[in-house]
Amino acid sequence: MVLFIVAVLAVVAAVDAVVLVLLGYTGSEQGRAALDPRMLVMVSLGVLVVIGLASTVRSMSLRGGGAAVARSLGATAVSPDTTNPAWRKLRNVIEEIAIASSVPVPDIFVLETEPGINAFAAGYTPSDAAVCVTQGCLDKLTREELQGVIAHEFSHVLNGDMRLNIRLMGLLFGILFIGIVGRLFLYSGGRVRTRKGNTAYVAMIGLGLVVVGYIGYFFGRLIQAAVARSRESLADASAVQFTRQTAGIAGALKKIAALEEGSKLAAANSQEVAHMLFGEAGRFSSLFATHPPLPERIRALGGVWDDKEIRQLAMAWQQPGRARPGQDASASIAGFMPSGAVTAASAEHTTSLPRSDRPLQVDAAKVGASVGKPGVQDMHAAGHMQRQLPDVLAQAVHDAGGALELMLALAVADDASLRDAQLLRVDSDFGSAVAEGVEALLPPISILHPMLRLPLVGLAFPQLKRQPRPRLMQLVQTLDALVHADHRVDLHEYCLVKLLHLQLHDALDPARGFVPGAGRLRQSAAEFGDLCAIVARHGQSDPEKARQAWASAMHEALPSSRASYDPPEEWIPRMDQALDRLDRIRPVDKMLVVRGLTAAVSADGEVTVEEAELLRVICASLHCPLPPLLQHLETLDDEDAHASRD
């Protein structure tokens, strides 16, 4: 912000200087006499207005979220039903990491005309995020290298960098706009004539504004570099944390260094997104570089930078017909070449879903620390979850109509008489075709493992949010009616509707969606106490055990609190109030909330799968996504694993 203010002042001063030169001001007594100070004031105010308007207009154009940024660069959307093998593999990688991170699957784009290796994530919240990769990523990276790049981009999604980056795009456009106008004047100087037929005067104005524009460019690059470097280092580290191996992301960085096209982007406005890219958009001095040097990034990951290895890699790619490093001799270049060593290492890890009737062992501190930080076991669990989905449900999440029917089916009860009434409501609100589709999905949902419900919502969300806004609003109303059909709402039903409503709100109006708060947990102690009391009462049939669970939660998060156990009878409005208030506290305090809630559900020494999923839904409602809790579970024996799959 300091650099931005200095940049604005410098641009204003430079424009004033250009005006003085054009007016022939020389500093002489005659020149000073001819100068009207009010004119300079008006010019300065005019420049400030232009910068402000340009920033505002550009920010408004980005209100569509991450997809708007990707489309502004000419990217092509990857449809869920694509038949392109490379695009399907890209979608599988992104969906796997999204499930592991417990966030909705982002929109997926490809820059088809860009041969360089690069990528970015853009958006205001995870619900409107977009991940875009270049064609070079698809043509030149192995699956593990692509996974490392995507994990890097998901760090920006989970750590809140996207909102900062997209706002920075709007601000930077304002200080760069003067130079853009100058170039227009300069290039049109030979075609625009004044009343006196003077074209040189227009060209001179353009030249002066171009010079001013370089001041804005200088500060713009400094701002991008200041913001991006530390966030890129964090994202590299997070990618290793996600995948638990450095070979993937390090391999992608080495290919950027070895190949002639590197990470360069040819798009005319690529510099506007330079601060959010995986690699440098072009060649810049260290002063303007938005990323640490490649050798430094690789060494920070624990890898080794070897100039000889980079040269050999470059030579291998320059000789067609030969097997490239990390590629089978018979493999095609496009579509992520296989990497034997990394794939073999990954194959050693197998994960099975726990039996739904088996209690889990969790640790409150570990669960709280895992928010926004999926690990390698979460990644393997995500792949296993995808494979466990019944085909009919896997097809539904990738179809616009199927996604809507799936959301409705998740809220339909198992009781036959109640189910009939709910299907009649669906028929009334959406028509018989949708009601029949919902009914067809009920059998596979009835036998679905509880831990697959949240991934289904995340996988279906990209298709769901493409529905017209009135239809989505009707969906929320219908879901609310379905869960109230028996005149009682359990906590899981409430959280499902609440979660979907929040995600749709963020996706439909990204710029006004979730904003990280700065409140303290102790300022919201009453709301936290209500939330813990509601969770404890719904999780324990014995009132005394419920009180003990609540006490454990309060001691874990607010040990000095003097609150008393008082579960509200009308718990839904109190739950709404608690979640809304706690959603506005600091991220570090939200970790305490997660720890407290974990202590509440595990007060009896064990956590059911349903309680674990409830905890994840509440965390998602608070915009602190909690990965699957498999890394905290006891290792399953072979018999349990087979029973789980059955």
For each residue, the residues with C-beta under 8 A, 3 or more apart:
1: 4 5
2: 5 6
3: 6 7 219 222 223 226
4: 1 7 8 171 175 219 223
5: 1 2 8 9
6: 2 3 9 10 219
7: 3 4 10 11 175 215 216 219 220 223
8: 4 5 11 12 48 51 174 175
9: 5 6 12 13
10: 6 7 13 14 215 219
11: 7 8 14 15 47 51 175 178 212 215 216
12: 8 9 15 16 44 47 48
13: 9 10 16 17
14: 10 11 17 18 211 212 215
15: 11 12 18 19 43 44 47 178 209 212
16: 12 13 19 20 40 43 44
17: 13 14 20 21
18: 14 15 21 22 205 208 209 211 212
19: 15 16 22 23 39 40 43
20: 16 17 23 25 35 40
21: 17 18 24 25 208
22: 18 19 204 205 208
23: 19 20 34 35
24: 21 31
25: 20 21 31 32 34 35
26: 31
27: 31 32
28: 31 32
29: 32 33
30: 33 34
31: 24 25 26 27 28 34 35
32: 25 27 28 29 35
33: 29 30
34: 23 25 30 31
35: 20 23 25 31 32 39 40
36: 39 40
37: 40 41
38: 41 42
39: 19 35 36 42 43
40: 16 19 20 35 36 37 43 44
41: 37 38 44 45
42: 38 39 45 46
43: 15 16 19 39 40 46 47
44: 12 15 16 40 41 47 48
45: 41 42 48 49
46: 42 43 49 50
47: 11 12 15 43 44 50 51 178
48: 8 12 44 45 51 52
49: 45 46 52 53
50: 46 47 53 54 177 178 181
51: 8 11 47 48 54 55 174 175 177 178
52: 48 49 55 56 174
53: 49 50 56 57
54: 50 51 57 58 173 174 177
55: 51 52 58 59 170 171 173 174
56: 52 53 59 60 170
57: 53 54 60 61
58: 54 55 61 62 169 170 173 174
59: 55 56 62 63 167 169 170 171 511
60: 56 57 63
61: 57 58 64 68 72
62: 58 59 65 68 69 166 169 170 511
63: 59 60 68 509 510 511
64: 61 67 68 128 510
65: 62 68 69 122 123 124 125 128 129 130 166 507 510 511
66: 69 70 106 107 121 122 123 124 128 129 130 131 162 166 510
67: 64 70 71 77 107 109 123 128 130
68: 61 62 63 64 65 71 72
69: 62 65 66 72 73 120 122 123 130 132 166 169 273
70: 66 67 73 75 77 107 109 122 130 132
71: 67 68 74 75 109
72: 61 68 69 269
73: 69 70 111 132 265 267 269 270 273
74: 71 111 113 267
75: 70 71 109 110 111 112 132
76: 109 110 111 112
77: 67 70 107 108 109
78: 82 84 87 90 91 108 109 110
79: 82
80: 91 397 398 399 462 463
81: 398 399
82: 78 79 87 88 91
83: 88
84: 78 87 88
85: 88 89 335
86: 89 90 138 139 334 335 336
87: 78 82 84 90 91 110 138
88: 82 83 84 85 91 92
89: 85 86 92 93 143 146 335 336
90: 78 86 87 93 94 108 110 133 138 146
91: 78 80 82 87 88 94 95 108
92: 88 89 95 96 386
93: 89 90 96 97 143 146 147 150
94: 90 91 97 98 105 106 108 131 150
95: 91 92 98 99 105 382 386 459
96: 92 93 99 100 379 382 383 386
97: 93 94 100 101 147 150 151 154 242 374 379 382
98: 94 95 101 103 104 105 106 154 382 458 459
99: 95 96 102 381 382 385 386 455 458 459 628
100: 96 97 242 374 378 379 381 382 627 628
101: 97 98 154 157 158 372 374 378 625 627
102: 99 374 454 458 616 619 620 625 626 627 628
103: 98 106 126 129 154 157 158 458 620 625
104: 98 126 127 129 457 458 461 462 503 507
105: 94 95 98 108 458 459 461 462
106: 66 94 98 103 121 123 126 129 130 131 157 462
107: 66 67 70 77 129 130 131 462
108: 77 78 90 91 94 105 130 131 132 462
109: 67 70 71 75 76 77 78 130 131 132 133
110: 75 76 78 87 90 132 133 134 135 138
111: 73 74 75 76 114 118 132 133 134 135 265 267
112: 75 76 135
113: 74 135 266
114: 111 118 134 135 136 265 266 267
115: 134 135 136 139 261
116: 134 136 256 261 262 263 264 265 266 279
117: 134 136 137 140 141 149 252 255 256 259 261 262 263 278 279
118: 111 114 133 134 136 137 263 264 265 277 278 279 281
119: 131 132 133 134 137 149 150 152 153 277 278
120: 69 131 132 153 273 276 277 278
121: 66 106 129 130 131 132 153 154 156 157 161 162 276
122: 65 66 69 70 129 130 132 162 165 166 273 276
123: 65 66 67 69 106 126 128 129 130 157 162 163 166 510
124: 65 66 128 162 163 166 506 510 511 513 514
125: 65 128 129 162 163 506 507 510 513 514 623
126: 103 104 106 123 129 157 158 506 623 625
127: 104 461 465 502 503 504 506 507 510 513
128: 64 65 66 67 123 124 125 506 507 510 513
129: 65 66 103 104 106 107 121 122 123 125 126 157 162
130: 65 66 67 69 70 106 107 108 109 121 122 123
131: 66 94 106 107 108 109 119 120 121 150 153 154 157
132: 69 70 73 75 108 109 110 111 119 120 121 122
133: 90 109 110 111 118 119 137 138 146 149 150
134: 110 111 114 115 116 117 118 119 137 138 265
135: 110 111 112 113 114 115 138 139
136: 114 115 116 117 118 139 140 261
137: 117 118 119 133 134 140 141 146 149 252
138: 86 87 90 110 133 134 135 141 146 334 335 336
139: 86 115 135 136 333 334
140: 117 136 137 255 259 317 333
141: 117 137 138 145 146 149 251 252 255 336 337
142: 145 146 248 251 326 327 336 337 338 339 342
143: 89 93 146 147 336 337 338 339 343
144: 147 148 243 245 247 248 251 339 342 343 346
145: 141 142 148 149 247 248 249 251 252 255 326 336 339
146: 89 90 93 133 137 138 141 142 143 149 150 248 252 336
147: 93 97 143 144 150 151 243 248
148: 144 145 151 152 239 240 243 247 248 249 250 251 252
149: 117 119 133 137 141 145 146 152 153 239 248 249 252 278
150: 93 94 97 119 131 133 146 147 153 154
151: 97 147 148 154 155 238 239 242 243 248 249
152: 119 148 149 155 156 235 236 238 239 249 278
153: 119 120 121 131 149 150 156 157 235 278
154: 97 98 101 103 121 131 150 151 157 158 238 242
155: 151 152 158 159 161 234 235 238 239 242
156: 121 152 153 159 161 162 165 231 235 276
157: 101 103 106 121 123 126 129 131 153 154 161 162
158: 101 103 126 154 155 238 372 373 625
159: 155 156 231 234 235 238 372
160: 163 164 516 587
161: 121 155 156 157 164 165 231 235 276
162: 66 121 122 123 124 125 129 156 157 165 166 276
163: 123 124 125 160 166 167 515 516
164: 160 161 167 168 227 231
165: 122 156 161 162 168 169 227 273 275 276
166: 62 65 66 69 122 123 124 162 163 169 170 276
167: 59 163 164 170 171
168: 164 165 171 172 223 224 227 275
169: 58 59 62 69 165 166 172 173 272 273
170: 55 56 58 59 62 166 167 173 174
171: 4 55 59 167 168 174 175 223
172: 168 169 175 176 220 223 224 272
173: 54 55 58 169 170 176 177 272
174: 8 51 52 54 55 58 170 171 177
175: 4 7 8 11 51 171 172 178 216 219 220
176: 172 173 179 180 213 216 217 220
177: 50 51 54 173 174 180 181 216
178: 11 15 47 50 51 175 181 182 209 212 213 216
179: 176 182 183 209 210 212 213 214 216 217
180: 176 177 183 184 213
181: 50 177 178 184 185 209
182: 178 179 185 186 205 206 207 208 209 210 211 212 213
183: 179 180 186 187 206 209 210 213
184: 180 181 187 188 206
185: 181 182 188 189 192 202 203 205 206 209
186: 182 183 189 203 206 207 209 210
187: 183 184 206
188: 184 185 191 192 202 206
189: 185 186 192 199 200 202 203 204 206
190: 199 203
191: 188 199
192: 185 188 189 199 202
193: 197 198 199
194: 197 198 199 201 202
195:
196:
197: 193 194
198: 193 194 201 202
199: 189 190 191 192 193 194 202 203
200: 189 203 204
201: 194 198 204 205
202: 185 188 189 192 194 198 199 205 206
203: 185 186 189 190 199 200 206 207
204: 22 189 200 201 207 208
205: 18 22 182 185 201 202 208 209
206: 182 183 184 185 186 187 188 189 202 203 209 210
207: 182 186 203 204 210 211
208: 18 21 22 182 204 205 211 212
209: 15 18 178 179 181 182 183 185 186 205 206 212 213
210: 179 182 183 186 206 207 213 214
211: 14 18 182 207 208 214 215
212: 11 14 15 18 178 179 182 208 209 215 216
213: 176 178 179 180 182 183 209 210 216 217
214: 179 210 211 217 218
215: 7 10 11 14 211 212 218 219
216: 7 11 175 176 177 178 179 212 213 219 220
217: 176 179 213 214 220 221
218: 214 215 221 222
219: 3 4 6 7 10 175 215 216 222 223
220: 7 172 175 176 216 217 223 224
221: 217 218 224 225 271 274 284 287 288
222: 3 218 219 225 226 287 288
223: 3 4 7 168 171 172 219 220 226 227
224: 168 172 220 221 227 228 274 275 288 290
225: 221 222 228 229 275 287 288 289 290
226: 3 222 223 229
227: 164 165 168 223 224 231 275
228: 224 225 231 232 274 275 276 290 291
229: 225 226 232 233 289 290 291 292
230: 233 234
231: 156 159 161 164 227 228 234 235
232: 228 229 235 236 290 291 292 297
233: 229 230 236 237 292 297 300
234: 155 159 230 231 237 238
235: 152 153 155 156 159 161 231 232 238 239
236: 152 232 233 239 240 249 297 300 301
237: 233 234 240 241 300 301
238: 151 152 154 155 158 159 234 235 241 242 373
239: 148 149 151 152 155 235 236 242 243 248 249
240: 148 236 237 243 244 245 246 249 301 302
241: 237 238 244 373 375
242: 97 100 151 154 155 238 239 374 375 376 378 379
243: 144 147 148 151 239 240 248 249 376 379
244: 240 241 375 376 379
245: 144 240 248 342 345 346 376
246: 240 249 250 301 302 303
247: 144 145 148 250 251 339 341 342
248: 142 144 145 146 147 148 149 151 239 243 245 251 252 342
249: 145 148 149 151 152 236 239 240 243 246 252 253 301
250: 148 246 247 253 254 298 301 303
251: 141 142 144 145 148 247 248 254 255 326 339
252: 117 137 141 145 146 148 149 248 249 255 256 278
253: 249 250 256 257 279 294 297 298
254: 250 251 257 258 294 298 309 310 313
255: 117 140 141 145 251 252 258 259 313 317
256: 116 117 252 253 259 262 263 279 294
257: 253 254 262 294 295 310
258: 254 255 310 311 313 314 317
259: 117 140 255 256 262 314 317
260: 314
261: 115 116 117 136 264
262: 116 117 256 257 259 279 280
263: 116 117 118 256 277 278 279 280 281
264: 116 118 261 280 281 282 283
265: 73 111 114 116 118 134 270 277 281 282
266: 113 114 116 270
267: 73 74 111 114 270
268:
269: 72 73 272 273
270: 73 265 266 267 273 274 281 282
271: 221 274 281 282
272: 169 172 173 269
273: 69 73 120 122 165 169 269 270 276 277 281
274: 221 224 228 270 271 277 280 281 282 290
275: 165 168 224 225 227 228 290
276: 120 121 122 156 161 162 165 166 228 273
277: 118 119 120 263 265 273 274 280 281 290 291
278: 117 118 119 120 149 152 153 252 263
279: 116 117 118 253 256 262 263 291
280: 262 263 264 274 277 283 284 289 290 291
281: 118 263 264 265 270 271 273 274 277 290
282: 264 265 270 271 274
283: 264 280
284: 221 280 287 288 289 290
285: 288 289
286: 289 293
287: 221 222 225 284
288: 221 222 224 225 284 285
289: 225 229 280 284 285 286 292 293
290: 224 225 228 229 232 274 275 277 280 281 284
291: 228 229 232 277 279 280 297
292: 229 232 233 289 296 297 300
293: 286 289 296 297
294: 253 254 256 257 297 298 305
295: 257 298 299 305
296: 292 293 299 300
297: 232 233 236 253 291 292 293 294 300 301
298: 250 253 254 294 295 301 303 304 305
299: 295 296 302 303 304 305
300: 233 236 237 292 296 297
301: 236 237 240 246 249 250 297 298
302: 240 246 299
303: 246 250 298 299
304: 298 299
305: 294 295 298 299 310
306: 309 310
307: 310 311
308: 311 312
309: 254 306 312 313
310: 254 257 258 305 306 307 313 314
311: 258 307 308 314 315
312: 308 309 315 316 325
313: 254 255 258 309 310 316 317 325
314: 258 259 260 310 311 317 318
315: 311 312 318 319
316: 312 313 319 322 323 324 325
317: 140 255 258 259 313 314 324
318: 314 315
319: 315 316 322
320:
321:
322: 316 319
323: 316 327 328 329 331
324: 316 317 327 333 337
325: 312 313 316
326: 142 145 251 337 338 339 340
327: 142 323 324 331 333 337 338 339
328: 323 331 337 338 340
329: 323
330:
331: 323 327 328 337 338
332: 335 337
333: 139 140 324 327 337
334: 86 138 139
335: 85 86 89 138 332
336: 86 89 138 141 142 143 145 146
337: 141 142 143 324 326 327 328 331 332 333
338: 142 143 326 327 328 331 343
339: 142 143 144 145 247 251 326 327 342 343
340: 326 328 343 344
341: 247 344 345
342: 142 144 245 247 248 339 345 346
343: 143 144 338 339 340 346 347
344: 340 341 347 348
345: 245 341 342 348
346: 144 245 342 343 349 380
347: 343 344
348: 344 345
349: 346 376 377 380
350: 380 384
351: 377 380 381 384 630
352: 384 636 640 641 644 645
353: 381 384 385 388 449 451 452 630 644 645
354: 358 360 451 609 630 633 636 640 644
355: 358 609 640 643 644
356: 449 450 451 609 610
357:
358: 354 355 609 640
359: 606 607 608
360: 354 606 607 608 609 612 629 632 633 634
361: 606 607 632 633 634
362: 366 367 598 602 607 612 629 632 633
363: 366 367 598 632
364: 367 368 556 595 596 598 599 602
365: 368 369 595
366: 362 363 369 370 632
367: 362 363 364 370 594 595 598 615 626 629 632
368: 364 365 371 591 592 594 595 598
369: 365 366 373 591
370: 366 367 373 374 375 626 627 631
371: 368 590 591 594 619 624 625 626
372: 101 158 159 624 625
373: 158 238 241 369 370 627
374: 97 100 101 102 242 370 378 379 627
375: 241 242 244 370 378 379 627 631
376: 242 243 244 245 349 379 380
377: 349 351 380 381 630 631
378: 100 101 242 374 375 381 382 627 628 630 631
379: 96 97 100 242 243 244 374 375 376 382 383
380: 346 349 350 351 376 377 383 384
381: 99 100 351 353 377 378 384 385 628 630
382: 95 96 97 98 99 100 378 379 385 386 455 628
383: 96 379 380 386 387
384: 350 351 352 353 380 381 387 388
385: 99 353 381 382 388 389 451 452 455 628
386: 92 95 96 99 382 383 389 394 455
387: 383 384
388: 353 384 385 449 452 645
389: 385 386 393 394 397 452 455 456
390: 393 394 444 448
391: 394 395
392: 395 396 440 441 444
393: 389 390 396 397 406 441 444 445 448 456
394: 386 389 390 391 397 398
395: 391 392 398 399 402
396: 392 393 399 402 403 405 406 441 460
397: 80 389 393 394 402 403 406 456 459 460 463
398: 80 81 394 395 402 403 459 463
399: 80 81 395 396 402 403 463
400: 403 404 463 464 466 467
401: 404 405 434 437
402: 395 396 397 398 399 405 406 437 460 463
403: 396 397 398 399 400 406 407 460 461 463 464
404: 400 401 407 408 430 434 464 467 471 475
405: 396 401 402 408 409 434 437 438 441
406: 393 396 397 402 403 409 410 441 456 460
407: 403 404 410 411 457 460 464 475 479 500
408: 404 405 411 412 426 430 434 438 475 478 479 482
409: 405 406 412 438 441 442 445
410: 406 407 445 453 456 457 496
411: 407 408 422 479 482 483 493 496 497
412: 408 409 419 422 423 438 442 445 482
413: 418 419 422 485 486
414: 419 446
415: 418 419 486
416: 419 420
417: 420 421
418: 413 415 421 422 485 486
419: 412 413 414 415 416 422 423 442
420: 416 417 423 424
421: 417 418 424 425 485
422: 411 412 413 418 419 425 426 482 485
423: 412 419 420 426 427 435 438 439
424: 420 421 427 428 435
425: 421 422 428 429 478 481 482 485
426: 408 422 423 429 430 434 435 438 478 482
427: 423 424 430 431 432 434 435
428: 424 425
429: 425 426 474 477 478
430: 404 408 426 427 433 434 435 474 478
431: 427 434 435
432: 427 435 436
433: 430 436 437
434: 401 404 405 408 426 427 430 431 437 438
435: 423 424 426 427 430 431 432 438 439
436: 432 433 439 440
437: 401 402 405 433 434 440 441
438: 405 408 409 412 423 426 434 435 441 442
439: 423 435 436 442
440: 392 436 437 443
441: 392 393 396 405 406 409 437 438 444 445
442: 409 412 419 438 439 445 446
443: 440 446 447
444: 390 392 393 441 447 448
445: 393 409 410 412 441 442 448
446: 414 442 443
447: 443 444
448: 390 393 444 445 452 453 456
449: 353 356 388 452 609 644
450: 356 453 609 610 613
451: 353 354 356 385 454 455 609 612 613 628
452: 353 385 388 389 448 449 455 456
453: 410 448 450 456 457 496 613
454: 102 451 457 458 613 616 617 620
455: 99 382 385 386 389 451 452 458 459
456: 389 393 397 406 410 448 452 453 459 460
457: 104 407 410 453 454 460 461 496 499 500
458: 98 99 102 103 104 105 454 455 461
459: 95 98 99 105 397 398 455 456 462
460: 396 397 402 403 406 407 456 457 463 464
461: 104 105 127 403 457 458 464 465 503 507
462: 80 104 105 106 107 108 459 465 466
463: 80 397 398 399 400 402 403 460 466
464: 400 403 404 407 460 461 467 472 475 504
465: 127 461 462 472 503 504 507 508
466: 400 462 463
467: 400 404 464 471 472 475
468: 471 472
469: 472 473 508
470: 473 474
471: 404 467 468 474 475
472: 464 465 467 468 469 475 476 504 508
473: 469 470 476 477
474: 429 430 470 471 477 478
475: 404 407 408 464 467 471 472 478 479 500
476: 472 473 479 480 497 500 501 504
477: 429 473 474 480 481
478: 408 425 426 429 430 474 475 481 482
479: 407 408 411 475 476 482 483 496 497 500
480: 476 477 483 484 497
481: 425 477 478 484 485
482: 408 411 412 422 425 426 478 479 485
483: 411 479 480 489 493 494 496 497
484: 480 481 487 489
485: 413 418 421 422 425 481 482
486: 413 415 418
487: 484
488:
489: 483 484 493 494 572
490: 493 494 538
491: 494 495 534 535 538 614
492: 495 496 610 613 614 617
493: 411 483 489 490 496 497
494: 483 489 490 491 497 498 572 575
495: 491 492 498 499 614 617 618 621
496: 410 411 453 457 479 483 492 493 499 500 617
497: 411 476 479 480 483 493 494 500 501
498: 494 495 501 502 575 576 579 617 621
499: 457 495 496 502 503 617 620 621
500: 407 457 475 476 479 496 497 503 504
501: 476 497 498 504 505
502: 127 498 499 505 506 514 621 623
503: 104 127 461 465 499 500 506 507
504: 127 464 465 472 476 500 501 507 508
505: 501 502 508 509 513
506: 124 125 126 127 128 502 503 509 510 513 514
507: 65 104 125 127 128 461 465 503 504 510 513
508: 465 469 472 504 505
509: 63 505 506 512 513
510: 63 64 65 66 123 124 125 127 128 506 507 513
511: 59 62 63 65 124
512: 509
513: 124 125 127 128 505 506 507 509 510
514: 124 125 502 506 583 623
515: 163
516: 160 163 586 587 623
517: 583 584 585 586
518: 585 586
519: 523 524 581 584 585 586 589
520: 523 524 585 586 589
521: 524 525 528 557 558 582 585 586 589 592 593
522: 525 558 561
523: 519 520 585
524: 519 520 521 527 528 581 582 585
525: 521 522 528 529 558 561 563
526: 529 530 563
527: 524 530 531 577 578 581 582
528: 521 524 525 531 532 554 557 558 578 582 593 596
529: 525 526 532 533 550 554 561 563 565 566
530: 526 527 533 534 568 574 575 577 578
531: 527 528 534 535 575 578 579 582 593 597 618
532: 528 529 535 536 549 550 553 554 596 597 600
533: 529 530 536 537 546 550 565 566 567 568
534: 491 530 531 537 538 567 568 571 574 575 578
535: 491 531 532 538 539 549 553 597 600 601 614 618
536: 532 533 539 540 546 547 549 550 553 567 600 603
537: 533 534 540 543 546 567 571
538: 490 491 534 535
539: 535 536 546 549 600 601 611
540: 536 537 543 545 546 549 603 604
541: 545
542: 545 546
543: 537 540 546 547
544: 547 548
545: 540 541 542 548 549 603 604
546: 533 536 537 539 540 542 543 549 550 567
547: 536 543 544 550 551 565
548: 544 545 551 552 603
549: 532 535 536 539 540 545 546 552 553 599 600 601 603 604
550: 529 532 533 536 546 547 553 554 565 567 600
551: 547 548 554 555 565
552: 548 549 555 556 599 600 603
553: 532 535 536 549 550 556 557 596 597 599 600 603
554: 528 529 532 550 551 557 558 559 561 563 596
555: 551 552 558 559 599
556: 364 552 553 559 592 595 596 598 599
557: 521 528 553 554 592 593 595 596 599
558: 521 522 525 528 554 555 561 563 592 596
559: 554 555 556
560:
561: 522 525 529 554 558
562:
563: 525 526 529 554 558
564:
565: 529 533 547 550 551
566: 529 533
567: 533 534 536 537 546 550 571
568: 530 533 534 571 574
569:
570: 573 574
571: 534 537 567 568 574 575
572: 489 494 575 576
573: 570 576 577
574: 530 534 568 570 571 577 578
575: 494 498 530 531 534 571 572 578 579
576: 498 572 573 579 580
577: 527 530 573 574 580 581
578: 527 528 530 531 534 574 575 581 582
579: 498 531 575 576 582 583 618 621 622
580: 576 577 583 584
581: 519 524 527 577 578 584 585
582: 521 524 527 528 531 578 579 585 590 593 622
583: 514 517 579 580 621 622 623
584: 517 519 580 581
585: 517 518 519 520 521 523 524 581 582 589 590 593
586: 516 517 518 519 520 521 589 590
587: 160 516 590 591 624
588: 591 592
589: 519 520 521 585 586 592 593
590: 371 582 585 586 587 593 594 622 624
591: 368 369 371 587 588 594 595 624
592: 368 521 556 557 558 588 589 595 596
593: 521 528 531 557 582 585 589 590 596 597 622 624
594: 367 368 371 590 591 597 598 615 619 624 626
595: 364 365 367 368 556 557 591 592 598 599
596: 364 528 532 553 554 556 557 558 592 593 599 600
597: 531 532 535 553 593 594 600 601 615 618 619
598: 362 363 364 367 368 556 594 595 601 602 607 615
599: 364 549 552 553 555 556 557 595 596 602 603
600: 532 535 536 539 549 550 552 553 596 597 603
601: 535 539 549 597 598 607 611 612 614 615
602: 362 364 598 599 605 606 607
603: 536 540 545 548 549 552 553 599 600
604: 540 545 549
605: 602
606: 359 360 361 602
607: 359 360 361 362 598 601 602 611 612 615 629
608: 359 360 611 612
609: 354 355 356 358 360 449 450 451 612 613
610: 356 450 492 613 614
611: 539 601 607 608 614 615
612: 360 362 451 601 607 608 609 615 616 629
613: 450 451 453 454 492 609 610 616 617
614: 491 492 495 535 601 610 611 617 618
615: 367 594 597 598 601 607 611 612 618 619 626 629
616: 102 454 612 613 619 620 626 628 629
617: 454 492 495 496 498 499 613 614 620 621
618: 495 531 535 579 597 614 615 621 622
619: 102 371 594 597 615 616 622 624 625 626
620: 102 103 454 499 616 617 623 624 625 626
621: 495 498 499 502 579 583 617 618
622: 579 582 583 590 593 618 619
623: 125 126 502 514 516 583 620
624: 371 372 587 590 591 593 594 619 620
625: 101 102 103 126 158 371 372 619 620
626: 102 367 370 371 594 615 616 619 620 629
627: 100 101 102 370 373 374 375 378 631
628: 99 100 102 378 381 382 385 451 616 631
629: 360 362 367 607 612 615 616 626 632 633
630: 351 353 354 377 378 381 633
631: 370 375 377 378 627 628
632: 360 361 362 363 366 367 629
633: 354 360 361 362 629 630 636
634: 360 361
635:
636: 352 354 633 640 641 644
637: 640 641
638: 641 642
639: 642 643
640: 352 354 355 358 636 637 643 644
641: 352 636 637 638 644 645
642: 638 639 645 646
643: 355 639 640 646
644: 352 353 354 355 449 636 640 641
645: 352 353 388 641 642
646: 642 643
